[in-house]
Amino acid sequence: MSSFSSLLPTAARGLISSCRSPLRPASMAPIVSSFQQARAASKGGRKKMMDKSKGSKPAKKGPKEFIQRDLKNIDRWALCDAMRYIRAIEVGREPTNVKYEIHVRLRTKRDGPVIRNMLRFPNPVSTESRICVICPPGSKAEQDAIAAGAVLVGEQVVFDAVKAGKIEFDRCIAHPDSMEAFNKAGLGRILGPRGLMPSAKMGTVVEDVAGRVDMLRGGTTYRERDAVIRLPIGQLGFSPEQLRDNLRHTLEQIKKDCANLNDRIYKDIYEVVLSSTNGPGFSLNGDFKTELSVDPAALQGN
């Protein structure tokens, strides 16, 4: 059978032949070759990335607990001996202005909760604290706060004084009924950086403002920072017995704070360091005095 083109006239067959574009296998070779090269390069890049990721070491994580020094390698002192050296360093300074301080180092994890609380010492460290109380004007809380010795009491009078920069107080307590007005006044950005922001966690937002004023005048607040609790514990003129009683009371309270945490969270006192306003620190060994210690009566007063 003759083909379809053989039935056409000679001129038509020539026209069709000139318009036909035959498919040649060789014409697809460059396209296929380029595609194969790109695919091979992609596979090679992925393989290199996988090999690199397998060979790379994971980033090292820091220790989960705060690293504390080995107490076996340092000198540790009895309380009377530490007081003797501190008093020698602070000689010539007013005993009521210089304070003994303790640094309680804790054995604890880095990502755990922190301890914060307040306590009242058996022997008050300072009774000259200037305390501000934010409470509704004309209320019983205002009358009780004034009777307890607060230097600034009320709401708007406190807000105006703080905004004017007249922050003439060392502690700030707020009654729960005044917290809404306090938040509207926007004083957090002023009192917060100074450590004067009332907080329920710190026990400075209470209904019994008079009782809290009385406690703060003879006590202090404390907070754990980087596994250390630091707070003043006595005046330089305190006797060793007075300082011992305050120290014992403080450590007992901190132990209670540790015990009140979640059962899965472990905190414990690791080291107690005694220092002063201008003096170095002395790690205590838990003894009151030794056979070589001076008479405790010589370590008090001026």
C-alpha positions as CSV (number, residue, x, y, z in Angstrom):
1,M,0.0,0.0,0.0
2,S,1.4,3.4,-0.9
3,S,1.8,6.0,1.8
4,F,-0.4,9.0,2.2
5,S,2.3,11.3,0.9
6,S,2.6,9.3,-2.3
7,L,-1.0,10.2,-3.2
8,L,-0.3,13.9,-3.1
9,P,1.1,15.9,-5.9
10,T,4.8,16.4,-6.1
11,A,4.6,20.1,-5.0
12,A,2.5,19.3,-1.9
13,R,4.9,16.5,-0.9
14,G,7.8,18.9,-1.0
15,L,6.0,21.5,1.1
16,I,5.1,19.0,3.8
17,S,8.7,17.7,3.9
18,S,10.1,21.2,4.4
19,C,7.6,22.0,7.3
20,R,8.2,18.7,9.1
21,S,10.6,18.9,12.1
22,P,11.8,15.3,12.7
23,L,12.5,14.2,16.3
24,R,16.1,13.4,16.7
25,P,17.3,11.5,19.8
26,A,20.5,13.6,19.8
27,S,18.6,16.8,20.3
28,M,17.5,15.7,23.8
29,A,21.0,14.8,25.0
30,P,22.0,18.3,26.3
31,I,18.8,18.7,28.3
32,V,19.0,15.2,29.8
33,S,22.7,15.7,30.6
34,S,22.1,19.0,32.4
35,F,19.3,17.5,34.4
36,Q,21.4,14.6,35.5
37,Q,24.3,16.8,36.5
38,A,22.0,19.1,38.6
39,R,20.5,16.0,40.3
40,A,24.0,14.5,41.0
41,A,25.2,17.9,42.4
42,S,22.1,18.1,44.7
43,K,22.7,14.6,46.0
44,G,26.3,15.3,46.6
45,G,25.5,18.5,48.6
46,R,23.0,16.7,50.7
47,K,25.4,13.9,51.4
48,K,28.1,16.4,52.5
49,M,25.6,18.2,54.8
50,M,24.6,14.9,56.4
51,D,28.3,13.9,56.8
52,K,29.0,17.2,58.4
53,S,26.1,17.0,60.7
54,K,27.1,13.5,61.8
55,G,30.7,14.6,62.5
56,S,29.8,17.8,64.4
57,K,29.7,17.7,68.2
58,P,26.7,18.9,70.1
59,A,27.1,22.2,72.0
60,K,28.3,21.6,75.6
61,K,25.8,22.5,78.3
62,G,26.8,24.2,81.5
63,P,26.6,22.5,84.9
64,K,23.1,22.0,86.3
65,E,24.1,23.1,89.8
66,F,26.1,26.0,91.0
67,I,29.7,25.1,91.5
68,Q,30.8,25.7,95.1
69,R,34.4,25.6,96.3
70,D,35.7,22.7,98.4
71,L,35.6,23.8,102.0
72,K,38.4,21.4,102.9
73,N,40.9,23.7,101.1
74,I,40.1,27.0,102.9
75,D,40.5,28.4,106.4
76,R,37.4,28.4,108.5
77,W,36.8,30.3,111.7
78,A,34.9,30.3,114.9
79,L,32.4,33.1,115.3
80,C,34.4,35.0,118.0
81,D,37.6,34.8,115.9
82,A,35.9,36.1,112.8
83,M,34.4,39.0,114.9
84,R,37.8,39.8,116.3
85,Y,39.4,40.3,112.9
86,I,36.4,42.2,111.5
87,R,36.3,44.6,114.4
88,A,40.1,45.2,113.9
89,I,39.4,46.1,110.2
90,E,36.5,48.4,111.1
91,V,38.3,50.1,113.9
92,G,37.5,53.9,114.2
93,R,34.1,53.6,112.5
94,E,30.8,54.2,114.3
95,P,29.5,50.9,115.6
96,T,25.9,51.7,114.9
97,N,26.6,52.5,111.2
98,V,28.7,49.4,110.4
99,K,26.8,46.2,110.0
100,Y,27.8,42.5,110.3
101,E,26.6,40.7,107.2
102,I,26.3,37.0,106.3
103,H,26.5,35.3,102.9
104,V,24.7,32.0,103.0
105,R,25.8,29.8,100.1
106,L,23.3,27.2,99.0
107,R,23.7,23.9,97.2
108,T,21.0,24.2,94.6
109,K,20.3,23.8,90.9
110,R,20.5,26.7,88.4
111,D,17.0,26.5,87.0
112,G,15.2,25.9,90.4
113,P,13.0,28.3,92.3
114,V,14.6,30.9,94.5
115,I,14.1,31.5,98.2
116,R,12.6,34.9,99.4
117,N,11.1,35.7,102.7
118,M,11.4,38.1,105.7
119,L,12.3,37.6,109.3
120,R,12.5,39.4,112.6
121,F,15.7,39.1,114.5
122,P,15.8,38.4,118.3
123,N,18.1,41.4,118.5
124,P,16.9,44.1,116.0
125,V,19.6,45.2,113.6
126,S,18.1,48.6,112.8
127,T,15.0,50.3,114.3
128,E,15.4,53.4,112.2
129,S,13.9,52.1,109.0
130,R,11.7,54.6,107.2
131,I,8.6,52.7,106.1
132,C,6.0,53.9,103.7
133,V,2.5,52.4,103.7
134,I,0.1,52.7,100.8
135,C,-3.4,52.2,102.1
136,P,-6.9,53.8,101.7
137,P,-7.0,57.3,103.3
138,G,-9.1,57.5,106.4
139,S,-9.2,53.8,106.9
140,K,-8.3,51.9,110.0
141,A,-5.2,50.6,108.2
142,E,-4.0,54.1,107.9
143,Q,-4.4,54.9,111.6
144,D,-2.7,51.6,112.6
145,A,0.2,52.3,110.2
146,I,0.8,55.8,111.7
147,A,0.6,54.4,115.2
148,A,3.2,51.7,114.2
149,G,5.7,54.3,113.1
150,A,5.3,54.6,109.3
151,V,6.8,57.8,108.0
152,L,4.5,58.2,104.9
153,V,1.0,56.9,104.8
154,G,-1.9,57.2,102.3
155,E,-2.5,56.9,98.6
156,Q,-2.3,60.1,96.6
157,V,0.1,61.7,99.0
158,V,2.5,58.8,98.4
159,F,2.0,58.8,94.6
160,D,2.7,62.5,94.4
161,A,5.8,62.2,96.6
162,V,7.3,59.4,94.5
163,K,6.6,61.1,91.2
164,A,8.3,64.2,92.5
165,G,11.4,62.2,93.3
166,K,10.9,62.5,97.1
167,I,11.5,58.9,98.0
168,E,12.4,59.4,101.7
169,F,11.7,55.8,102.8
170,D,13.6,52.5,102.9
171,R,10.6,50.1,102.7
172,C,7.2,50.2,101.1
173,I,4.2,48.2,102.2
174,A,0.8,48.2,100.4
175,H,-2.7,47.2,101.5
176,P,-4.5,45.0,99.0
177,D,-7.4,47.5,98.7
178,S,-4.9,50.1,97.3
179,M,-3.1,48.0,94.7
180,E,-5.5,49.0,92.0
181,A,-4.8,52.7,92.6
182,F,-1.1,51.9,92.8
183,N,-1.1,50.1,89.5
184,K,-2.9,52.9,87.8
185,A,-0.4,55.4,89.1
186,G,2.3,53.6,87.3
187,L,5.0,53.7,90.0
188,G,6.5,50.3,89.3
189,R,9.1,51.8,86.9
190,I,10.3,54.1,89.7
191,L,10.1,51.9,92.8
192,G,11.0,48.6,91.0
193,P,14.7,49.4,90.2
194,R,15.1,50.6,93.8
195,G,13.8,47.4,95.3
196,L,10.8,49.2,96.9
197,M,8.1,47.6,94.8
198,P,5.3,46.1,97.0
199,S,5.0,42.4,96.3
200,A,2.8,39.7,97.7
201,K,5.6,37.1,97.3
202,M,7.9,39.3,99.5
203,G,5.2,39.8,102.1
204,T,4.9,43.5,101.5
205,V,1.2,43.4,100.3
206,V,-0.7,42.6,103.4
207,E,-3.9,43.5,105.2
208,D,-2.2,43.8,108.6
209,V,0.1,46.7,107.7
210,A,0.8,47.7,111.3
211,G,2.1,44.2,112.1
212,R,4.3,44.3,109.0
213,V,5.6,47.7,109.9
214,D,6.6,46.5,113.3
215,M,8.3,43.4,111.8
216,L,10.3,45.4,109.3
217,R,11.5,47.9,111.8
218,G,13.2,45.1,113.7
219,G,13.8,42.7,110.9
220,T,14.7,42.4,107.2
221,T,13.7,40.8,103.9
222,Y,16.0,38.6,102.0
223,R,16.2,36.9,98.6
224,E,18.4,34.2,97.0
225,R,20.5,35.4,94.1
226,D,22.9,33.1,92.3
227,A,22.6,30.5,95.1
228,V,23.6,33.1,97.8
229,I,21.4,34.8,100.4
230,R,23.0,38.0,101.7
231,L,21.6,40.1,104.5
232,P,22.8,42.3,107.5
233,I,22.7,40.4,110.7
234,G,23.9,42.8,113.4
235,Q,25.6,46.0,114.3
236,L,29.3,46.2,114.9
237,G,28.6,46.9,118.6
238,F,26.7,43.6,119.1
239,S,28.1,41.1,121.5
240,P,29.1,37.6,120.2
241,E,26.0,36.2,122.0
242,Q,23.7,38.7,120.3
243,L,25.2,37.9,116.9
244,R,25.1,34.2,117.6
245,D,21.3,34.4,118.4
246,N,20.6,36.3,115.2
247,L,22.7,34.0,113.1
248,R,21.0,30.9,114.5
249,H,17.6,32.4,114.0
250,T,18.4,33.3,110.4
251,L,19.8,29.8,109.5
252,E,16.8,28.1,111.0
253,Q,14.4,30.2,108.9
254,I,16.4,29.5,105.7
255,K,16.3,25.8,106.5
256,K,12.5,26.1,106.8
257,D,12.3,27.9,103.5
258,C,14.3,25.1,101.9
259,A,12.1,22.4,103.4
260,N,8.9,24.2,102.3
261,L,9.9,23.9,98.6
262,N,8.6,21.1,96.3
263,D,9.7,17.6,97.3
264,R,11.5,17.2,94.0
265,I,13.6,20.3,94.6
266,Y,16.6,20.0,96.8
267,K,18.3,23.0,98.5
268,D,20.7,23.0,101.4
269,I,23.0,25.3,103.2
270,Y,26.6,24.8,102.0
271,E,28.6,27.6,103.6
272,V,28.1,30.6,105.9
273,V,30.4,33.6,105.5
274,L,30.6,36.4,108.0
275,S,31.7,39.9,106.8
276,S,31.0,43.5,107.4
277,T,30.2,46.7,105.5
278,N,33.9,47.3,104.6
279,G,35.6,44.1,105.7
280,P,36.4,40.8,104.0
281,G,34.6,37.5,104.5
282,F,35.4,34.7,107.0
283,S,34.0,31.3,106.4
284,L,32.5,30.0,109.6
285,N,33.0,26.5,110.9
286,G,30.0,26.4,113.2
287,D,31.9,26.9,116.5
288,F,31.2,29.8,118.8
289,K,34.8,30.1,120.1
290,T,38.0,28.0,120.5
291,E,40.5,27.7,123.3
292,L,42.6,30.4,121.7
293,S,39.7,32.9,121.3
294,V,39.7,36.1,123.2
295,D,37.1,36.8,125.9
296,P,33.7,37.3,124.2
297,A,33.2,40.3,126.5
298,A,35.9,42.1,124.7
299,L,34.1,41.9,121.4
300,Q,31.2,44.2,122.0
301,G,30.5,47.9,122.3
302,N,32.9,50.5,121.2
